[in-house]
Amino acid sequence: METLSNTTSLQKRMDSAKESPLFYKVFILATAGLLLDASDVYLASVTNTAITSSKFATITQGSKFLSAGFLGLFIGSILAGFLGDSFGRNKVYSINLLVFGFFTFVAGFAPNVTILIGLRFCASLGLGAEIVTGFAMINEFAPVLHRGRWAGGASIIGNLGSPLSLLLCTLLIPIFGWRSVYFVVGSLALLLWVIRLHNFPESPRWLLSQGRQQEAKKLIDNMEINGFYSLKEHQQTGKVVSTSLKRGLFVGITAAAVATVAQYTFTSWVPTLLVKQGINLSHSLWLSTVMMLGAPIGAALGTLLVEHVGRKKTIVIGFLLTAIFGVVYARQTTSLTATTIGFILTICLYAMNASILSVYIPELFQTKFRFRGEGLATGTGKMLNILMPFAVVWTLNELSASFIFYGIAIITVLGALVVGIFGPETKQHPVE
């Protein structure tokens, strides 16, 4: 009984502790990894366009290349969830970037598309763990009062990787080829792995869930260096949210799957679709880069709204706006209007990305199964994306590109219905 009381007391201290140097270190190191995660989807997208345009791979082989990445992300997400809950958050964080960085760098030497596909799968195993671990760690270290703000802030910074990676590809690929980008991104990931290896603490919430109170207390003492938020401020957090695992998984899997499939379908294929419309590769990369400037803007907007409007309203409205602009985008016939609407659609997609993946999903699960819940939710979205490239190719061959965006509209409306009806509101509520 005394142990339970001590645990509860330590949890309350964490919930109300102001941001400390320890928290800022966690935030910076986790966000740097998320920056690499956001850049990866465009690395794959532009690589797919480059290898198919240069005849290094057929469009079918390009689809396998993209699917191999999503399969790796799916398996990596699931493994990270179970390993993180069973053996500790820090154990997962100590190896995932090593795996991603090493295999990404080696992929730059791939002699043929078959080996490139295999290396892409291996690299994605490591990256699949990054998004699960990064947002969950920020969630577990942040004060409850500002949890959404910090998780959303990580998404804003992380999603700067979207336009930055496209800009990197735009500058390097036409001159040095697609392999050069793999050498740069792989090297950056390995450098961050070295920095993070001995500088990242274990989650005190996980330590408490394992009964390791003394270790947790040392970390919590460091978290309290800057004091506490006042009782009046902290009372805004309201009652504790205790969502069942089944409900959390249903809402989390649906929201994550819809957000991930919609985002990756659009971003993974925009350069290729522009090329198929007769725009040369270099020009299509510049247009795609302009569209992707909406990524950090969308993440910032999503972060602002989830803190002031609430999680549910932001997600439901965002899904519906994504559906509307997806249909509008499908009807554009010029580069200027397609780029303009694509920019707005990107804002909507990344507002959902920030709201759902970085803020809402970690709040749906209790500490004892947070990593598993988040891993299953985000992993399912990755799993569906394994089939997405083949569905896109079939749509392009049998129908037209417009039907890709009609499909985005349909699934986002379904996502709005599920979150609106079944999703709990977790804004500024402590989570067990």
N, C-alpha and C positions, 0 to 999 in steps of 0.2 A: 504493500500500500504506500509505503514511504517512497519507494522507487518510482511509482507511478506519479506521485505528487511532485517529486523532484523533476521528472521528465516534463510534466505539464508546466512547471515553473520556468524551466529552461526554454521551452517552446515559446512561452509568452515573452520572455526576454528577447528572443530572436525576432519575434513579430514586431516589437516596438522599437528595437535598436535602430538608431540613425545610421546612415551610410558611413562606413568606416574605410580606412585604407585597405583592409582585407577585402571588403566588398568590391572596392574599385579595382583591385588587382584581379579578382575573379571576373568582373565585368569586362575588363580590357582583354584578358587572355581568351575568354569565351567568345567575345565578339569578333576577335581576329580570326578565329576558326570559322565563325559563321560567314565572314567576308569571303573566305575561300569556298565555302559551301555554295554561296549565292553565285559565285563566278563559274562554278563547274558546269551548270546546266547550259550556259552559253558557250563554254569551251566545247562541250559535246555537240551543241547545235551547229556552231560554225564549222567544227571539224567534219560533221556529217555533210554539210553543204560543200566544203572544200574537197573531200575525198570522192564524193559522187560527181562533182563538176570536173575533176581532173581524171576521172575514170580509174582511180585507185580502188574504188568500190562501186558496185551497182546500187541502185536505189533500194533494192531488197536487202543487200548487205549492209547498207547504211541504216536500215530499220533494225537489223539485228544488232548493230553497234549501239544504237540508242537503247534497245531493249535490254542488252547485256548490262548497261549502266543502271537501268531501273531495277533489274533483278538484283544486282549487287547492293543497291541502296535499300531494297526491301529486306534482304537477308541481314545486312548490316544493322538496320534499324531494330529488327527483332532480337538479334543477338545482343545488341547494346542494352536493350530493355531488360532482358533476363540477367545478363552479367552485371549490369549496374545495380540492380536491386539485390542480387545475391552476394556479390563480392565487393561492391563499393563503386561509387561514381569515378573515383580517381583511377581505378584500375583500367576502366574503359578509356579514360582520357589519356592514359599513358601510352596507348598503342595505336589508336585510330588514325591519327595524323601521320604516323610513321608508315602505316600501310598505304594510305592515300598518296602521300608524297613520293614514296619509293616507286610504286607501280605507275604513277602518272609520269614521273621522269623517264622511266624505262620505256613507256609507251612511245616516247619521241623517237625511239630507235626501231619501232616495229617494221619488219621487212614486208609484211603483207597484211591484208585486212583481217584475216583469221586470227593472227597473233594480236593485232590491235584490239579486236573484240575481247579476247581473253584477258588482256591487260586492263582494259576498261572495266571489266567485271571485277577484277581483283581490287583496283583502285577504289571502286564504288563501295566495296565492303567497308573500307575504312571511313569513307565519307558518310555512309548511312548512319554511323554512330555519332557523327559530329552534331547534327541538328537535334537529335534526341538529347544528347548530353548537354549541349550548350545552353539551350533555353531552360531545361530543367534545373541546371545548376544556378543560373541567374535567378530563377523563380525561388529556389530554396535558400539563397543567401539574401535576397532583397527584403526590406521591411514591407509588411503587408500593405501599409498605407500607400506606398509608391511602387508596388510590385508590377502593375500593368505598365506604368511609365517606363520602368527600367527594361522590362522584357520587350516592350515596343521599341524603346530606344536602341536596343541591340539589333532589332530587326531593321530599323532605319539604316544604321551603320553597315550592318551585314549586307543589306540589299544595294549598297553602293557598289558591291561587287558585280552587279548586273551591268550597268553602263561601263564600268571600268574594264571588265573582262572583254566586253564587246569592242571597246576602244582599243584594248591591247591586241585583240585579234585583227581589227581593222588596220592597225599600223604595222603589225608584224607579218601576217599571213601573205599579203600580196608581194612582199619583198623576200621574206625568208621561208615561207611555207608554213603549213599547219604544225609541223613538228616543233618549231621554235616555241610556240605557246606552251607546249607540254613541258619543255625544259624549264621555262620561267615559273610556271605554276607549281610544278613538282619541287623545285628548289625552295620556293617560298614556304610550302607546306612543311618541308623537312626542317627549315630554319625555325619555324614556329614550334614544331615538335620539340626541338632541343631546348628552346626557351621555356616551354611549358613543363618539361619533364620533371623539374625539381622545384617548381614555383607554384604548383596548383594544389590547394588544400582539399581534403575530403569534406563532403557535405556534413555539417553538424546534425542536420535533420536525419540523414541516413544513419549516422552514428547512434543517435538516440533511439531510432527504430530497432537497432541491434543491441540495445542495452549497454552501450559503451559511453556511459555518462561522463566519465572523467575526461576522455578525449574530446567529447563534444563541448564540455564546459570550457576547456582551454581556448577553443576556437570562438565560442560565444563571448568570452571575456574580451577577446580581441575585436569582436564585432561591436562591442559597447564603448569603445574608446571615445567616440563623439557623443555619447549620451543617448537619451531616449526621446521619442516623440511624446508630447504631453498627453495626459489621460484624455483631455477634451478632444485632441486631434485623433487619438487612437480609437476613440469610441465610434468614429465613423465607419469602422470596419464591419460592424454589425455581427450577426451570428455566424458560427462556424458552418462552412459548407461541407457536408459529408455525403457525396454522391456515391451510389452503389457502383461497383465495378461494371455490372452489366449495362446500366444506364450510361455511365461514362464512356464505355466502349462504343455503344450504339451511336451516341451523339458525336463522340470524338472521331470515330472511324468515318462516319458520313461526312462530317465537316472537313476533315483532313483530306479525304479522298476527292471530294468535289473541288476543293481549293487547289490541290496538287495537280489533278488531271487537267483542270481548266488552264492553270498557269503553264504547266509544262507543254501542253498541246499547242498553246499559242506561241510561247517563247522558243520551243525547240524547232518549230517549223517555219517561223516567219522568214528567215533568210532564204530558205529553199523555195517557199511559195513565191517570194518576190523574184527569184531567179527564173522560176517556171513562167512568170508573167513577162519575161523578156528583159528584165533588168540585170545588168552584169553583176558579178559577184562583189566587186569592190563597192559599187553603188548600193547594192542591197545591204551590205554590212553597215554603211553609213546611215541608211534609213532605219535599220534595226537599232543602231546605237541611239538615234534620236528618240525612237519609241521607248527604249529602255531607260531613258532619263526619267520616265514616269515611275520607275520602281522605287527609288528612295522617297519620292514625293508621296506615292501611295502608302508606303510604310509609315511615313510621318503622319499622314492623315488618319490612317487606321489607329495609330497609337493615341493620337489626340482624342479621337471619337470614343475608343473603348474606355478611356479614363473619365470622360465627361458625360457621354450618352449612355454607356453601358455595353457589355459584351454582346448580349443577344440582339439588341436593336441594330448595332453596327454591322453585325454579321448578316442578319436577314436583309437589311437594306442594301448592303454591299453586294450580296449575291444577286439580288434583283437588278441592280444597276449593271452588273456584269452581263447578265442575260440580255438586257436591252442593248448595250453597246456591242455585244457579240453579234447580234442580228444586224445592227447598223453597219458594223465593219464588213460583214459579208456582202453588203450591197455597194461597196465603194469600187470605183473603176479607175481612179487616177492615183498616182504616187502621193500627191499632196494630201488629198482627203484620206487616203488609207493610212498615211503616217500620222495625221492629226487624230483620227479616231483610234488608231492603234495606240497612240500616246495616252489617250483617255482610258482606253480599255486596260492598258498596263497599270495605270493608277488604281483602277478598281481591283484588278487581280492582286496587286501587292498590298493594298489595304486589307484584303482578305487574308493574305499570307501573314501579315503582321498580327492581325487580330486573332486568327485561329491557331496557327502553328506556334507562335512565340508567346502568346498570352493565354488564350482560352483553354487549349488542350492540357497544358501542365496543371491548370487549376481544377480540372475535372477529376483528378485522381489523388487519393491519399498518398502520403509519403511511402508507405510500405509497398505499394504497387504502382508508384508514379512512373518509374522508368518503363516498366512492362506495359502499362496502359498507353503511355505516349509512344513507345516503340511500336506497339500493335496498330495504333491509330495512324501514325505517320507512315509506317511500313506498308499498310494496306493501300494507301494512296500510291506508293511507289510500285507496289505489285500490279495495280491496275495500269500503271504507265508502261509495264512490260508489253502489254497488248496494244497500247495506244499507237506506236509507230506503224504497226501492221494495219490497224484500222484507218489511219490517215492515208497510207499508201493505197488501200482499197478504195477509199473515198475519192482520192485524186484520180484514180484510174477509171472508176465506174461511175462516179457522179461529178462533183466539182468541189473546189476549195470552199465554196460558200457553205456546204453542208457540214464542214468541220466546225464552223462557228455557230450554226444552228444547234449542233450537238452540245457545244459549250453552254448555250442558252438553256437547253432542257435540263441538264444536270445541275446547273446553278439554281434554277427554280426549285428543284427537288431538295437541294441542300438548304435553301431558305425555309422550306416547310418543316423539315426535320428539326433544325435548330430552333425555329420559332415555336414549335409545339412541345418538344421534349427537352430542350436544353435548359439547364439552370442558369440563373444570373449569378456570376461569381465576383462581380466588381467589389473590390476592397473588403472581401470576406476572407477571414482566415480559413485555410484548408488543412484538414487533419493530416 
